[in-house]
Each structure stands twice: as C-alpha cells, then as structure tokens.
Amino acid sequence: MTSFSAKSPKDVVFVVYPDCVLLDLVGPLQVFTHARETPLGPAPYVTHVTSKAGGVIATNTIVEIDSSPVGAWQTRALHTLVIVGGDGVYAAAQDAAFIDQIKNVARNAQRVCSVCSGAIILAAAGLLDGRRAVTHWEDCTRLAEGYPAVQVEVDPIYIKDGCLWTSAGITAGIDMSLAIIEEDLGPAAALAMARSLVTPMLRSGGQSQFSAELDRQAHDTQGRFVPLHAWIRDHLDKKITVEDMAQVCAMSPRSFSRRYTQTMGTPPAKAVEAIRVDRARDLLSGTDHSIQAIAALCGFGDDERMRRAFLRQINTSPSEFRKQFQLR
C-alpha cells in the first residue's frame, strides 16, 4: 500500500460494474464529495467513478452511471479505493482481467474498502486473506464458503482490519465512510457530515447490521407489544418481571406469556435480556462508563450477569466487545 502525507491530495476511487447497487455508490460518494475539515475549508477529497473499461454502467435501478477506466489507476497513487456491491458482483469476481486490475490498483492505495457485497471482489483478489471482514448478511455464507481464508463476521456494520475496511448491507457504507472521515479529518468533520445527511448518530462498527427493533416489528406486525417494548427500554435499570409486563399489557401473567411467546417467537424474559444487551452495546461502544456502571444502568445487577448475557446473545464478553468496537 502507498503511504501519503497529511497534505497529499486524497483521491477516492470508486469501482462499479454492471448491476451494481446504486445506493452502495451514491451514499459513500456523497460523504466523500461534501466532507470538509472545517465548514468553509477546501474539499479534502477528489472522487472518481471507475469501471473495468469505462463508459456507461447499468445499476440495479433505471439510473446509469458514467465511469472512467479503472486501469488508469494501476500506476497512479490514490488515497482510498472503494468497491461497491450489487447482484453483478459474482460475475465480476469471475472476470480474471478485472480482478487483476483491482489487485494492481489496490497496491497503489493507502486504504482499500468495500461496500456490501463488494467484499466478494476484494476476496477474489486475495486482499482479504487472513483478514476480518463483513458483508451483507445475505452474502456472508457465500463469502465464507467461497473464500475460507477470510475471517467472515456476520454482525458488525463495518470492520477495519489494518488498511482494509469492509461494510455490511448498503447503508452501512455511509457509516463506514463517516468513520473514515473521522479518521482522516477528525470527529468534528464526521459529525458535521452526519448532521448534513440528517443521520441521527455516528454508529460505530460494533453496531449490528441486524436491527433487533426491526426484528421485533417484523414479528409484531399488529404493533400489539410496541408500547411494552418502549416501557421496557424506559425501565431497564429496574427489575422487570413477567407480572410487570403483563400489567403494562393489561393481561394476566399466564395469558401474556403465552401470547407474547406466540407472537414474538421468544419468551418475555429472553426479550428483556436482548433489549438490555442492545442498550449495553451502545454504552460500551459510545461511552467511557465502566462495565460495572453499564451493568447497573442496563439492569443486569452486576457485571458477571451481564457477561453471561452477552455470551448467550452475541457470543462475546462485554470487555472484548468494547476492545473491538469502542469509538475513539
């Protein structure tokens, strides 16, 4: 990988191919194009959209993308290389000439990234061998089976392993791009860009690409337990019993337990634990609170109970989770 000084121009090269996902491109492209180190400062990045041979590239929408040949960058230094995802990724990964181009361009890049299933192309180029990586949850199995040298992780929204960055499904590319802005330009620039995009928060890579709240909504299509889940989140620091939850739902404890389990696919106590773990993950990655304090705030009682809950829910301990995913 090429090294750059802080004052070097930052060329960001995006690579597209037929049937790529439009949002995989335009989300990160928007971030890099409009990021500023100071509100009135000069643009720190110059963006380029490239493809195997250049020309107009069809996306997965009616919008086509004009591009220049990526081969022009095989002998030029660049700051960041970004491979976008899409249904066409598997055909692109089988194109030996295209993969050779990616290998050659990556050698001249300070940073190499993928959005969504773009990780398949990085893996085909051998760039992810021995690295931790993530992709869209629908493609994780194919990535792991097709490229066993890659350490595939299903949960994170993005992973940084040295100079290699990979991100999960579609909009996670925006989260990854904001994290790169933070690394290059500082937290203030990343926050300003997030506000410009009306993004509610800067999510760390430790956030899950699986939304537990969306999963609950998918099970509870009638919204029967939406008020209950809001109540649980507001009372996480308290002991929450089945009787308490039944009272919130104006049901008997027995009827509530049966109805909740049938609707949500999990017993009430397990749901409470999952909501506690979700909140603890946010605090571990986004604050400097001690693990003991977070255990108390989230209603675990003590850090050992929280540790056991983390192992059940996400197969890691709170301390290991924080070590990997705490925001700078």
C-alpha positions in Angstrom: 0.0 0.0 0.0 1.2 3.5 -0.8 1.8 6.0 2.0 0.6 9.6 2.0 1.4 12.6 4.0 -1.3 14.6 5.7 -1.1 17.2 2.9 -1.3 14.9 0.0 -4.4 15.1 -2.3 -6.9 12.5 -1.3 -8.1 10.7 -4.5 -11.0 8.4 -3.7 -11.7 5.9 -6.5 -15.0 4.1 -6.6 -15.3 0.9 -8.7 -18.6 -0.1 -10.3 -19.7 -2.9 -12.6 -22.9 -3.9 -14.3 -25.9 -4.5 -12.0 -24.2 -2.7 -9.0 -26.4 -1.2 -6.2 -26.9 2.5 -6.8 -27.0 3.4 -3.1 -23.8 1.5 -2.4 -22.2 4.1 -4.7 -24.0 7.3 -4.1 -24.2 7.1 -0.3 -20.4 7.0 0.3 -19.8 9.2 -2.8 -22.0 11.9 -1.2 -20.0 11.6 2.1 -16.6 12.0 0.4 -17.7 14.7 -2.0 -19.1 17.0 0.6 -16.9 16.3 3.6 -15.0 19.3 4.9 -12.3 19.6 7.6 -13.7 23.0 8.5 -17.1 24.4 7.4 -15.6 26.8 4.9 -12.5 24.8 4.1 -11.4 23.3 0.8 -12.6 19.9 -0.4 -10.2 17.3 1.1 -11.2 14.6 -1.4 -11.4 14.3 -5.2 -13.8 11.5 -6.1 -13.7 9.3 -9.2 -16.1 6.7 -10.5 -14.4 3.9 -12.5 -15.2 0.5 -14.1 -13.3 -2.2 -16.0 -13.3 -0.4 -19.3 -15.1 2.9 -18.5 -18.3 4.1 -20.1 -21.9 3.9 -19.0 -22.6 1.2 -16.4 -26.1 -0.1 -15.7 -27.1 -0.2 -12.0 -29.9 -2.1 -10.3 -32.2 0.9 -11.0 -33.1 2.9 -14.1 -30.2 5.2 -13.4 -27.0 4.6 -15.3 -23.5 5.6 -14.1 -20.8 7.2 -16.3 -17.3 5.9 -15.5 -13.7 6.2 -16.4 -11.4 3.1 -16.9 -10.1 1.8 -13.5 -7.0 0.7 -15.3 -5.8 4.3 -15.4 -5.1 4.0 -11.7 -2.9 0.9 -11.9 0.2 3.1 -12.0 -1.1 6.1 -10.0 -1.1 6.6 -6.3 -4.5 7.1 -4.7 -5.8 7.5 -1.2 -8.9 5.3 -0.9 -10.2 2.6 -3.2 -13.9 1.7 -2.7 -15.5 -1.4 -4.3 -19.3 -1.2 -4.3 -21.7 -4.1 -4.1 -24.5 -5.5 -6.2 -26.1 -8.6 -7.8 -23.4 -8.4 -10.5 -20.6 -9.0 -8.0 -20.4 -12.7 -8.6 -19.9 -12.3 -12.3 -17.4 -9.5 -11.8 -15.5 -11.7 -9.3 -15.1 -14.4 -12.1 -13.6 -11.8 -14.5 -9.9 -12.5 -14.2 -8.8 -9.4 -16.1 -11.0 -7.2 -13.9 -9.7 -8.8 -10.7 -6.1 -8.3 -11.9 -6.9 -4.6 -12.3 -8.3 -4.4 -8.8 -5.1 -6.1 -7.4 -2.9 -3.6 -9.2 -4.9 -0.5 -8.2 -5.0 -1.7 -4.6 -1.2 -1.9 -4.4 -1.2 1.9 -5.0 -3.9 2.7 -2.5 -3.4 3.8 1.1 -6.8 2.4 2.0 -9.0 -0.3 0.4 -12.7 -0.6 1.2 -15.8 -2.5 0.1 -19.5 -1.7 0.5 -21.9 -4.5 1.0 -21.2 -7.5 -1.3 -18.2 -5.6 -2.8 -16.2 -7.7 -0.3 -16.6 -10.6 -2.7 -14.4 -8.8 -5.2 -11.8 -8.0 -2.6 -11.8 -11.6 -1.6 -11.4 -12.8 -5.2 -8.4 -10.6 -5.4 -6.9 -12.2 -2.3 -6.9 -8.9 -0.5 -9.0 -10.2 2.5 -6.9 -13.4 3.1 -6.3 -13.7 6.8 -8.4 -10.6 7.5 -11.6 -10.0 9.4 -14.3 -8.9 7.0 -18.1 -8.4 6.8 -20.6 -8.1 4.0 -24.3 -8.0 3.7 -25.8 -10.7 5.9 -27.3 -12.4 2.8 -23.8 -12.9 1.3 -21.9 -13.9 4.4 -22.3 -17.6 3.9 -21.1 -17.4 0.2 -18.2 -15.3 1.2 -17.1 -17.7 3.9 -17.6 -20.8 1.8 -16.1 -19.4 -1.3 -13.1 -17.8 0.4 -12.2 -19.8 3.5 -9.0 -17.7 4.1 -11.3 -14.8 5.0 -12.4 -14.4 8.7 -16.1 -13.6 8.0 -18.1 -11.9 10.7 -21.8 -11.6 10.3 -22.8 -9.0 12.8 -20.8 -5.7 12.6 -21.9 -2.9 10.3 -18.3 -2.3 9.3 -14.8 -3.7 10.1 -11.4 -2.0 9.9 -8.6 -4.5 9.7 -5.4 -2.6 9.1 -5.8 -0.6 5.8 -8.7 -2.9 4.8 -12.3 -1.7 5.5 -15.4 -3.8 4.8 -19.0 -2.8 5.5 -22.3 -4.7 5.7 -25.5 -4.1 3.8 -26.0 -1.0 1.7 -26.4 2.0 4.1 -23.6 0.6 6.3 -21.4 2.1 3.5 -22.4 5.5 4.8 -21.4 4.6 8.4 -18.1 3.3 7.2 -17.5 6.4 5.1 -18.2 8.6 8.1 -15.8 6.6 10.2 -13.1 7.1 7.6 -13.9 10.9 7.6 -13.4 10.8 11.4 -10.1 9.0 11.0 -8.8 11.4 8.3 -10.3 14.7 9.3 -11.4 14.3 12.9 -14.6 13.8 14.9 -15.9 17.3 14.3 -15.8 16.8 10.5 -17.6 13.5 10.8 -20.3 14.9 13.0 -20.8 17.8 10.7 -21.2 15.5 7.7 -23.6 13.3 9.7 -25.7 16.3 10.5 -25.7 17.4 6.9 -27.0 13.9 5.9 -29.6 14.1 8.7 -28.1 10.9 10.1 -29.2 10.5 13.8 -25.9 9.3 15.1 -22.4 8.2 14.2 -22.6 4.5 14.5 -19.5 2.5 15.5 -18.6 -0.7 13.7 -19.8 -2.6 16.7 -23.4 -1.8 15.9 -25.2 -4.7 14.5 -26.3 -4.9 10.9 -29.3 -6.8 12.3 -31.7 -4.4 13.8 -33.3 -6.0 16.9 -36.0 -3.4 16.8 -36.9 -4.2 13.2 -36.9 -7.9 14.0 -39.4 -7.2 16.8 -41.5 -5.2 14.5 -41.4 -7.9 11.8 -42.8 -10.4 14.4 -45.3 -8.0 15.9 -47.0 -6.8 12.7 -50.1 -5.6 14.5 -48.0 -3.5 17.0 -49.5 -5.2 19.9 -46.3 -5.1 22.0 -44.8 -1.8 20.8 -45.9 0.1 24.0 -44.4 -2.7 26.1 -41.0 -2.6 24.4 -40.9 1.2 24.9 -41.8 0.7 28.5 -39.0 -1.9 28.9 -36.4 0.5 27.4 -37.5 3.2 29.8 -37.2 0.9 32.8 -34.0 -1.1 32.1 -32.3 -0.1 35.3 -35.1 -1.7 37.3 -36.0 -5.3 37.9 -38.6 -6.3 35.3 -40.9 -9.3 35.9 -43.4 -11.1 33.8 -46.1 -9.7 36.2 -44.8 -6.2 35.5 -45.0 -6.7 31.7 -48.4 -8.4 31.9 -49.7 -5.4 33.9 -48.5 -3.0 31.2 -50.3 -5.0 28.6 -53.5 -5.3 30.8 -53.3 -9.1 30.7 -52.9 -11.9 33.2 -49.3 -13.1 33.5 -50.2 -16.5 32.1 -52.1 -15.1 29.1 -49.4 -12.5 28.5 -46.6 -15.1 28.5 -48.4 -17.3 26.1 -49.5 -14.5 23.7 -46.0 -12.8 23.8 -44.1 -16.0 23.0 -46.5 -17.0 20.2 -46.2 -13.5 18.6 -42.6 -12.7 19.1 -41.1 -16.2 18.9 -39.2 -15.8 22.2 -40.2 -15.8 25.9 -40.7 -12.4 27.6 -37.6 -12.8 29.8 -35.4 -13.5 26.8 -36.7 -10.4 25.1 -35.9 -8.3 28.1 -32.4 -9.7 28.2 -31.9 -8.9 24.5 -33.1 -5.3 24.9 -30.7 -5.0 27.9 -27.8 -6.3 25.8 -28.6 -3.9 22.9 -28.5 -1.0 25.3 -25.3 -2.2 26.9 -23.6 -2.5 23.5 -24.5 1.2 22.7 -23.0 2.3 26.0 -19.9 0.1 25.7 -19.1 1.5 22.2 -20.2 5.1 22.8 -19.3 6.0 26.3 -16.4 5.6 28.8 -18.7 4.3 31.6 -17.2 1.4 33.4 -18.5 -2.1 32.7 -19.9 -2.2 36.3 -21.8 1.1 35.8 -23.2 -0.1 32.5 -24.3 -3.4 34.1 -26.2 -1.3 36.7 -27.7 1.1 34.1 -29.0 -1.8 32.0 -30.5 -3.7 34.9 -28.1 -6.7 34.9 -27.3 -6.1 38.6 -23.6 -6.9 38.3 -21.0 -7.3 35.6 -20.9 -11.1 35.8 -24.7 -11.4 35.0 -24.1 -9.0 32.0 -21.1 -11.1 30.9 -23.2 -14.3 30.8 -26.0 -12.5 28.9 -23.5 -11.2 26.3 -22.2 -14.7 25.8 -25.7 -16.0 25.3 -26.8 -13.2 23.0 -23.7 -12.4 20.9 -21.0 -14.9 21.8 -18.5 -12.5 23.3 -17.9 -10.7 26.6 -18.6 -7.0 27.3 -14.8 -6.4 27.7 -14.0 -8.0 24.4 -16.9 -6.2 22.7 -15.6 -2.8 24.0 -12.0 -3.6 23.0 -13.1 -4.2 19.4 -15.8 -1.5 18.9 -15.4 1.4 21.3 -15.5 4.7 19.5 -12.3 6.7 19.6 
